[in-house]
Amino acid sequence: MRYFYDGSGTDISATAPATLLATTNITIHDLYSIQFINPGNAVHLNAPLWTNIYFTSGPQPIFVESMQLSAGPNGTATVNATFLPTKIQHGDINFEVGFKDQTLEVTWYPDDSLIIPQGSRNINVYNYKQAFEAGFFDDIPMWVHQAYLQPSDVPNTPPTLYATTLIWRGFIKASKVDRGQIVISLASLLNIIQETQVPTQTIQPGSRMPPFQPMGNVSIIGGSLGADFLNTSTPLDLQFTVPLPYADGSLKDSYIIGYSQPPPTWYYARNAMPQPVVFRIRDNYTDGDNVLHIYMYEPIDPPDLIVGYGSGVYVNIFTQTETGTTGAISPGFPYVPRPEDGY
């Protein structure tokens, strides 16, 4: 069943279909909302400080007080959001009975003068195309709604919002930046349990830890180990001072996130929340000055997005060790290709 809500979040599903069929002057526009981890306001890239952006395909801003964000009659939330006009459109929406994963393609033509909110951090300025290329929008949630507006009888008065309805929600599976446009592949929620490779957000029985784990205290660079993150780091070479050297190559093909918390409060899967950006380590090496070099498959630009320079920081490294099993390889890890071998 599709639910319809007025602008204040009241369920009008019982009357909306008949009203929409009987009314000839209602206009329909799409609403798009994205929730992402804001590098401008975060202490580091993976700090859980979310930012929402709102756009509409309509010609004028649309204000919505509350709207449906998740399934069911209790899925509404207060957003108090103004959806700003932009050139954006989506492809055909296909629904099938069963468990086949569908993908919605959204094409956005953003204004290059618009930058993502920077907040208090002094970092590089990114517009939305650059932010998509930098990976800020990988695997984050996106919603597509339809808005139904009634024109006003008063001249020069904008239309009023009659109702909104959720038509798609999921996570950004892939994106392609091509000149003036961003093509977004928005996977349905079924993709989470059908096609997602490790690292995974699938909820596990018992605790909600993912099926791979950090190495424990020895995986935490900084904090109790007294390491510093050096400002000589480069996008492909993260540099830390460490009191004891790490074995060369011991972190190869592990995953690193900058969720700056000591154990046991390192990052774990949380329902309906964007996961931190996960980076894969190509190799590691400790030089004669006890500087640990972590070489990345893909650049982190600027490097301090991972933690922020200085001491007292924690960096979590997820290895391929299965949870609760010494030395066993976590299921799925051997089948995750390296970045240059495929997605």
C-alpha positions in Angstrom: 0.0 0.0 0.0 1.2 3.5 -0.8 0.8 6.0 2.0 0.0 9.7 1.5 0.8 12.4 4.0 0.0 16.1 4.1 2.8 18.6 4.8 2.4 18.3 8.6 2.7 14.5 8.5 -0.9 13.5 8.9 -1.9 10.3 7.1 -4.4 11.1 4.4 -4.1 7.8 2.5 -7.8 7.0 2.9 -8.9 10.1 0.9 -5.9 11.2 -1.2 -6.3 8.7 -4.1 -9.9 9.8 -4.8 -9.0 13.5 -4.4 -6.1 13.2 -6.8 -8.2 11.4 -9.4 -11.0 14.0 -9.1 -8.8 17.1 -9.2 -7.5 18.3 -12.6 -5.3 21.2 -11.6 -2.8 19.4 -9.2 0.8 19.5 -10.3 3.3 16.8 -9.4 7.0 17.2 -8.7 9.6 14.8 -7.4 11.4 15.4 -4.2 15.0 14.1 -3.6 16.7 13.9 -0.2 20.2 12.6 0.6 21.8 12.0 4.0 25.5 11.9 4.1 28.5 12.3 6.6 29.6 15.9 6.4 33.4 16.2 6.3 33.0 20.0 6.9 31.4 19.6 10.3 33.0 16.3 11.4 36.1 16.0 13.6 37.2 13.4 11.0 35.5 11.9 8.0 33.6 9.1 9.8 32.4 11.1 12.8 28.6 10.5 13.0 27.5 14.0 12.1 24.9 13.7 9.4 23.9 16.4 6.8 20.8 16.3 4.7 20.4 17.9 1.4 17.0 18.4 -0.3 16.2 19.1 -4.0 13.1 19.1 -6.1 12.5 18.9 -9.9 9.8 21.6 -9.5 10.2 25.2 -10.5 9.8 26.6 -7.0 11.0 25.7 -3.4 8.7 23.2 -1.6 8.6 23.2 2.2 7.7 20.0 4.0 7.2 19.7 7.7 7.0 15.9 8.0 7.2 13.1 5.5 7.5 9.3 5.3 11.1 8.1 5.5 10.6 4.4 6.3 8.0 1.7 5.6 4.6 1.5 7.4 2.3 4.0 9.1 4.9 4.8 11.8 7.6 5.7 9.3 7.0 9.5 9.2 9.6 11.9 10.6 9.8 15.7 11.1 12.2 17.1 8.6 11.2 20.9 8.4 13.0 20.9 5.0 12.9 23.2 2.0 13.4 21.3 -1.2 15.3 23.6 -3.6 14.8 23.6 -7.4 17.4 21.9 -9.5 17.6 20.0 -12.7 17.1 16.4 -11.7 15.1 13.4 -13.0 14.8 9.7 -12.5 14.2 6.8 -14.9 11.4 4.3 -14.9 10.4 2.7 -11.6 9.8 -1.0 -11.9 8.2 -3.1 -9.2 7.9 -6.9 -9.2 6.4 -9.5 -6.9 9.2 -11.4 -5.2 12.7 -10.6 -4.1 14.4 -9.4 -7.2 16.6 -6.4 -6.5 15.7 -3.3 -8.6 17.8 -0.2 -9.3 16.6 3.3 -10.0 18.7 5.6 -12.1 18.7 9.3 -11.1 20.3 11.9 -13.3 21.3 15.2 -11.7 22.6 18.3 -13.3 24.0 20.2 -10.3 25.1 23.8 -10.3 28.9 23.7 -10.0 28.8 26.9 -7.9 27.0 25.0 -5.1 29.4 23.5 -2.6 28.7 20.9 0.1 28.3 22.5 3.5 31.7 23.1 5.0 30.9 23.8 8.6 33.8 24.6 10.9 36.5 22.6 9.2 39.1 24.2 7.0 39.2 21.6 4.2 39.1 21.6 0.5 36.0 23.1 -1.1 34.0 20.5 -3.1 31.0 21.0 -5.3 28.6 18.1 -5.6 30.3 16.6 -8.7 33.7 16.6 -7.0 32.2 15.3 -3.7 30.7 12.3 -5.6 34.0 11.6 -7.3 35.7 11.8 -3.8 33.4 9.1 -2.5 31.5 11.2 0.1 28.2 9.8 -1.3 29.1 6.1 -1.6 26.6 3.7 0.1 24.5 6.5 1.7 20.7 6.6 1.9 18.6 8.5 -0.6 14.8 9.0 -0.8 12.6 9.9 -3.7 9.1 11.3 -3.0 6.4 12.7 -5.1 4.8 16.0 -4.1 1.3 17.0 -5.1 0.6 20.7 -5.1 -2.7 22.7 -5.5 -2.5 26.1 -7.2 -3.7 29.1 -5.4 -6.7 31.2 -6.5 -4.8 34.3 -5.4 -2.6 35.9 -8.1 1.2 35.7 -7.6 0.8 33.2 -4.7 2.7 29.9 -4.9 0.8 26.6 -4.8 0.2 24.8 -1.5 1.4 21.3 -0.8 -1.4 18.8 -0.7 0.5 15.6 0.0 3.7 13.7 -0.4 4.2 10.0 -1.0 7.4 7.9 -0.8 8.1 6.2 -4.2 11.7 4.9 -3.7 14.3 4.6 -1.0 17.7 2.8 -0.9 21.4 3.3 -0.9 23.6 4.8 -3.6 25.1 1.8 -5.3 27.2 3.6 -7.9 27.6 7.0 -9.5 29.2 8.4 -12.6 30.2 12.0 -13.1 30.2 12.9 -16.8 30.7 16.6 -17.7 27.6 18.4 -16.4 25.8 15.5 -14.9 25.9 12.9 -12.1 24.2 9.6 -12.9 23.3 7.8 -9.7 22.3 4.1 -9.4 20.0 3.9 -6.4 19.7 0.3 -5.3 16.6 -0.9 -3.5 16.8 -2.1 0.1 16.9 -5.7 -1.1 20.4 -5.0 -2.3 21.6 -5.0 1.3 20.8 -8.7 1.8 21.3 -10.0 -1.8 24.3 -8.4 -3.4 26.4 -6.5 -0.9 29.9 -7.7 -0.5 32.0 -7.6 2.7 32.1 -5.2 4.5 28.4 -5.7 4.9 25.6 -3.9 6.8 23.5 -7.1 7.1 22.3 -7.4 10.7 23.9 -10.5 12.4 22.3 -12.7 15.0 23.2 -11.9 18.6 25.3 -8.8 18.7 25.1 -6.5 15.7 28.8 -6.6 14.9 29.6 -7.2 11.3 31.1 -10.6 10.4 34.6 -9.2 10.5 36.4 -7.6 13.4 39.3 -5.3 14.2 42.4 -7.0 15.6 41.7 -5.6 19.1 44.1 -3.1 20.7 46.8 -3.8 18.3 44.6 -2.5 15.5 44.1 0.8 17.1 46.7 3.3 15.9 47.0 6.1 18.4 45.3 6.6 21.7 46.6 3.9 24.1 49.5 3.3 21.7 50.6 6.9 21.8 50.9 7.4 18.1 50.5 10.7 16.2 49.0 11.2 12.7 51.6 13.2 10.8 50.9 16.2 8.6 53.4 14.8 6.1 50.8 12.3 5.0 49.7 12.3 1.4 46.4 11.1 -0.1 48.0 7.7 -0.9 50.5 7.5 2.0 49.1 7.9 5.5 51.9 8.3 8.1 51.8 7.6 11.8 54.5 7.6 14.5 54.3 4.3 16.3 56.3 3.1 19.4 56.5 -0.4 18.0 56.8 -1.3 14.3 54.1 -3.1 12.5 55.3 -6.0 10.4 55.7 -4.9 6.8 52.7 -6.1 4.8 50.7 -7.2 7.9 47.9 -4.7 7.1 47.7 -5.5 3.4 44.1 -5.7 2.0 42.6 -4.8 5.4 40.0 -2.0 5.7 40.5 1.2 7.6 37.9 3.7 8.9 38.5 6.8 11.0 35.8 6.2 13.6 37.8 7.8 16.3 36.8 5.7 19.4 38.8 3.2 21.4 37.5 -0.4 21.9 34.9 -1.6 22.6 33.0 1.4 21.1 34.5 1.2 17.6 32.0 1.4 14.7 29.4 -1.3 14.2 26.3 -1.5 11.9 23.5 0.7 12.9 20.0 0.4 11.4 19.0 3.2 8.9 22.2 5.1 9.4 24.9 5.8 6.8 27.9 3.7 7.2 31.3 5.4 7.5 33.4 5.5 4.3 35.6 2.4 4.3 39.0 2.5 2.6 41.1 -0.5 1.6 44.8 -0.7 2.4 47.2 -1.7 -0.4 50.3 -2.3 1.8 52.1 -1.0 4.9 55.7 -0.4 5.8 57.5 0.9 8.9 60.7 3.0 8.2 63.8 3.3 10.4 62.3 6.3 12.4 59.3 4.2 13.4 57.0 6.0 11.1 54.2 3.6 9.9 53.3 4.2 6.2 49.9 2.9 5.2 49.5 2.9 1.4 46.0 3.2 0.0 44.4 1.7 -3.1 42.5 5.0 -3.6 43.4 8.5 -2.5 42.0 10.1 0.6 41.9 13.8 -0.2 42.7 15.6 2.1 44.4 13.0 4.2 43.3 14.5 7.5 39.7 13.5 6.7 40.5 10.1 8.1 41.3 11.4 11.7 42.7 14.9 11.9 46.4 15.5 12.6 47.9 15.0 16.0 47.9 12.6 18.9 45.1 11.0 20.9 43.3 9.7 17.8 42.1 6.2 17.1 42.0 4.5 13.8 40.1 1.2 13.4 41.5 -1.4 11.0 39.3 -4.3 10.0 41.1 -7.4 9.1 40.0 -10.5 7.3 39.7 -12.5 10.6 36.4 -14.1 11.3 34.6 -12.9 14.4 35.3 -15.2 17.3 37.5 -17.5 15.3 41.3 -17.3 15.6 43.0 -17.3 12.2 39.9 -18.1 10.1 39.2 -16.0 7.1 35.8 -14.2 7.3 33.3 -15.4 4.7 33.4 -13.3 1.6 36.7 -11.6 2.1 38.6 -13.8 -0.4 36.1 -12.8 -3.1 36.2 -9.1 -2.7 38.3 -7.8 -5.7 41.0 -5.2 -5.3 39.9 -1.8 -6.7 41.9 -2.1 -9.9 40.4 -5.5 -10.6 36.8 -4.4 -10.5 34.1 -2.9 -8.4 
